[in-house]
Amino acid sequence: MDSIPKLGISSCLLGNKVRYDGRHKYDNWLVETLGRHVQYVAVCPETECGLPVPREPMRLVGEIGKPRMITVNSGIDHTPRMLDWCSLAIARLAEEELCGFVFKSKSPSCGLEHVKVFPVGGGTVARKGMGIFAREFTRAFPLLPVEEEGRLQEPLLRENFIGRVFIMRRWLELQRQGLTPEAVMDFHHRHRLLLMSHSPEACRFLDKLVNDAQHHKKQDFAQTYLRLFMQAAARPQNPVIPDSEP
């Protein structure tokens, strides 16, 4: 029987009262619908790095690509504390064999995109930042499906995310059994029509890659295959007519 995929998730989305104001951001669909089919691993960067509940709100300040996480009123810089915790958390999460992560939007620690970044000394506020933990997590696990809870309200994005989560679960099961060229080729043929619906070009390229698998180093081949597959699977899906030949 297939194992239940594990998903990391911002703890407040499960109803845990860990936010700066002592409240939560319970998401009904994530808990009561998707939650029946996955196992969640709850993460709250701000409380887990040692900050209290409630606490002074924080915001991102400085460069968009490398902002600081600073309290709004007192100006305390919690960036070193957060980065130290991120290193430990990412090592721990690597052992969980996650199949994806759902982040809390707009959070200075968990927001994936459009997080406000305030300039030092005033000026125009940018809206293109990424939360510090979200940034470190996606750097460490670039192939894992990730989304924010708000974007999962859109049906096509939701369907795409769930599909990639279950693809990753099947890949991890394959990895436990052994990523032999023959096993990857079987995985490819079982997912070929799905891949074709996302990107015919990527599908044809991966056809050639798996057919030439014996000429590649086993680990390099598997990682290259997965990277290209997951990049293609993230694209919008379109209906396709199957090829006459596999």
C-alpha positions as CSV (number, residue, x, y, z in Angstrom):
1,M,0.0,0.0,0.0
2,D,1.2,3.5,-0.8
3,S,2.3,5.6,2.1
4,I,0.5,8.8,3.1
5,P,2.5,11.8,2.0
6,K,4.0,14.1,4.6
7,L,3.5,17.8,4.2
8,G,5.2,20.5,6.1
9,I,2.8,23.3,7.1
10,S,2.9,26.6,8.9
11,S,1.5,25.7,12.3
12,C,-1.0,28.5,12.6
13,L,-2.9,27.1,9.5
14,L,-3.8,24.0,11.6
15,G,-5.4,26.2,14.3
16,N,-2.4,26.4,16.7
17,K,-2.3,29.7,18.5
18,V,1.3,30.6,17.7
19,R,0.9,33.9,15.9
20,Y,2.3,37.2,17.3
21,D,-1.1,38.2,18.6
22,G,-1.8,34.8,20.2
23,R,-4.3,33.8,17.5
24,H,-4.3,31.3,14.7
25,K,-5.1,31.2,11.0
26,Y,-7.1,28.0,10.8
27,D,-7.7,26.9,7.2
28,N,-10.7,24.7,6.9
29,W,-9.8,23.1,3.5
30,L,-6.3,22.3,4.5
31,V,-7.3,20.7,7.8
32,E,-10.6,19.0,7.0
33,T,-10.3,18.1,3.3
34,L,-6.6,17.8,2.3
35,G,-5.8,16.7,5.9
36,R,-7.6,13.5,5.4
37,H,-5.1,12.4,2.8
38,V,-1.8,13.7,4.1
39,Q,0.2,13.7,7.3
40,Y,1.1,17.2,8.4
41,V,4.4,18.2,10.1
42,A,3.6,21.5,11.8
43,V,6.3,24.2,11.8
44,C,6.3,27.7,13.4
45,P,9.7,29.3,12.9
46,E,9.0,32.2,15.2
47,T,8.0,30.2,18.3
48,E,10.4,27.4,17.6
49,C,13.3,29.8,17.5
50,G,12.4,30.9,21.0
51,L,10.1,33.9,20.6
52,P,7.1,34.1,23.0
53,V,3.4,34.1,22.3
54,P,2.2,36.8,22.2
55,R,5.1,38.8,20.9
56,E,5.9,42.1,19.2
57,P,5.2,41.9,15.5
58,M,8.1,41.8,13.1
59,R,8.7,42.9,9.5
60,L,11.3,42.5,6.8
61,V,13.7,45.4,6.4
62,G,16.5,46.1,4.0
63,E,17.4,44.4,0.7
64,I,14.7,42.4,-1.0
65,G,17.0,39.4,-1.6
66,K,18.5,39.4,1.9
67,P,16.3,41.3,4.3
68,R,16.5,41.5,8.1
69,M,13.6,40.4,10.4
70,I,13.1,43.3,12.8
71,T,10.5,44.1,15.4
72,V,8.2,46.9,14.4
73,N,8.4,49.1,17.6
74,S,11.6,48.2,19.4
75,G,13.8,47.6,16.4
76,I,15.3,44.3,17.6
77,D,16.9,42.3,14.9
78,H,15.9,38.7,15.2
79,T,17.6,37.6,11.9
80,P,20.6,35.7,13.5
81,R,18.2,33.8,15.9
82,M,16.0,32.9,12.9
83,L,18.9,31.8,10.7
84,D,20.4,29.7,13.4
85,W,17.1,27.9,14.0
86,C,16.6,27.5,10.2
87,S,19.9,25.5,9.9
88,L,18.7,23.1,12.7
89,A,15.1,22.9,11.4
90,I,16.1,22.1,7.8
91,A,18.4,19.3,9.0
92,R,15.5,17.9,11.0
93,L,13.0,18.3,8.2
94,A,15.3,16.5,5.8
95,E,14.8,13.4,7.9
96,E,11.0,13.7,7.6
97,E,10.9,12.9,3.8
98,L,8.5,15.7,3.1
99,C,6.5,15.7,-0.1
100,G,5.8,19.4,0.0
101,F,5.1,22.4,2.2
102,V,2.2,24.8,2.7
103,F,3.4,28.2,3.9
104,K,1.4,31.1,5.6
105,S,1.3,34.0,3.2
106,K,2.6,37.5,4.0
107,S,4.6,36.2,7.0
108,P,8.1,37.6,7.5
109,S,9.2,34.1,8.3
110,C,6.9,31.9,6.1
111,G,5.6,34.0,3.2
112,L,6.6,32.7,-0.2
113,E,6.0,35.8,-2.2
114,H,4.7,39.3,-2.1
115,V,6.0,39.8,1.5
116,K,6.5,43.5,2.3
117,V,10.1,44.6,2.6
118,F,10.5,48.0,4.3
119,P,13.5,50.1,3.3
120,V,16.0,51.2,5.9
121,G,15.3,54.8,6.8
122,G,11.9,55.0,5.0
123,G,10.9,55.1,1.4
124,T,8.8,52.9,-0.9
125,V,7.8,49.6,0.5
126,A,8.5,46.7,-1.8
127,R,6.1,43.8,-2.1
128,K,8.4,41.2,-3.6
129,G,10.0,39.7,-0.5
130,M,10.1,36.2,0.8
131,G,10.0,35.1,4.4
132,I,13.3,34.1,5.9
133,F,12.4,30.5,6.7
134,A,10.6,30.1,3.3
135,R,13.7,31.3,1.6
136,E,16.0,28.9,3.4
137,F,13.7,26.0,3.0
138,T,13.2,26.4,-0.8
139,R,17.0,26.8,-1.2
140,A,17.5,23.5,0.7
141,F,14.7,21.6,-1.0
142,P,14.4,23.2,-4.5
143,L,12.4,20.3,-6.0
144,L,9.7,20.0,-3.3
145,P,6.3,21.4,-4.2
146,V,5.5,24.5,-2.1
147,E,2.5,26.8,-2.0
148,E,0.9,29.4,0.2
149,E,-2.5,28.8,1.7
150,G,-4.1,31.7,-0.2
151,R,-3.1,30.4,-3.6
152,L,-4.5,27.0,-2.9
153,Q,-8.0,28.6,-3.0
154,E,-7.5,28.7,-6.8
155,P,-8.7,25.3,-8.2
156,L,-6.0,24.9,-10.9
157,L,-3.2,25.8,-8.6
158,R,-4.6,23.5,-6.0
159,E,-4.9,20.6,-8.4
160,N,-1.3,21.1,-9.7
161,F,0.1,21.3,-6.2
162,I,-1.6,18.1,-5.0
163,G,-0.6,16.3,-8.1
164,R,3.1,17.2,-7.5
165,V,2.8,16.2,-3.9
166,F,1.7,12.7,-4.8
167,I,4.3,12.5,-7.6
168,M,7.0,13.3,-5.0
169,R,5.6,10.6,-2.6
170,R,5.9,8.0,-5.3
171,W,9.4,9.1,-6.1
172,L,10.5,8.9,-2.5
173,E,9.0,5.3,-2.3
174,L,11.1,4.5,-5.4
175,Q,14.2,6.0,-3.8
176,R,13.8,3.8,-0.8
177,Q,13.6,0.7,-3.1
178,G,16.6,1.9,-5.1
179,L,17.0,4.4,-8.0
180,T,18.2,1.9,-10.6
181,P,17.9,3.0,-14.2
182,E,15.3,0.3,-14.7
183,A,13.2,1.6,-11.8
184,V,13.4,5.2,-13.1
185,M,12.4,4.1,-16.6
186,D,9.4,2.3,-15.2
187,F,8.5,5.4,-13.2
188,H,8.8,7.4,-16.4
189,H,6.5,5.2,-18.4
190,R,3.9,5.1,-15.7
191,H,3.8,8.9,-15.6
192,R,4.5,9.6,-19.2
193,L,1.0,10.8,-20.2
194,L,0.8,13.0,-17.2
195,L,4.1,14.5,-18.1
196,M,3.0,15.0,-21.7
197,S,0.0,16.9,-20.5
198,H,2.2,19.4,-18.7
199,S,5.1,19.7,-21.3
200,P,5.4,17.6,-24.5
201,E,8.9,19.0,-25.0
202,A,10.0,17.9,-21.5
203,C,8.4,14.6,-22.0
204,R,10.3,13.9,-25.2
205,F,13.6,15.0,-23.7
206,L,13.0,12.7,-20.8
207,D,12.1,9.9,-23.1
208,K,15.6,10.2,-24.6
209,L,17.2,10.6,-21.1
210,V,15.7,7.3,-19.8
211,N,16.4,5.4,-23.0
212,D,20.1,6.5,-22.6
213,A,20.2,5.8,-18.8
214,Q,22.9,3.2,-18.9
215,H,25.4,5.8,-20.1
216,H,24.9,8.1,-17.1
217,K,26.1,7.8,-13.5
218,K,23.2,6.3,-11.5
219,Q,22.8,9.2,-9.0
220,D,23.4,12.0,-11.5
221,F,20.9,10.4,-13.8
222,A,18.2,10.1,-11.2
223,Q,18.6,13.6,-9.8
224,T,18.6,15.1,-13.3
225,Y,15.5,13.2,-14.2
226,L,13.7,14.3,-11.1
227,R,14.7,18.0,-11.5
228,L,13.4,18.1,-15.1
229,F,10.3,16.1,-14.3
230,M,9.3,18.4,-11.3
231,Q,10.0,21.5,-13.3
232,A,7.7,20.3,-16.1
233,A,5.0,19.1,-13.6
234,A,4.8,22.7,-12.2
235,R,3.6,24.0,-15.5
236,P,-0.1,24.3,-16.3
237,Q,-1.7,21.1,-17.5
238,N,-3.3,20.8,-21.0
239,P,-5.2,17.8,-22.4
240,V,-3.2,15.7,-24.9
241,I,-3.8,12.9,-27.3
242,P,-1.5,10.0,-26.5
243,D,1.4,9.4,-28.9
244,S,1.0,6.3,-31.1
245,E,4.3,5.0,-29.8
246,P,5.6,5.1,-26.1
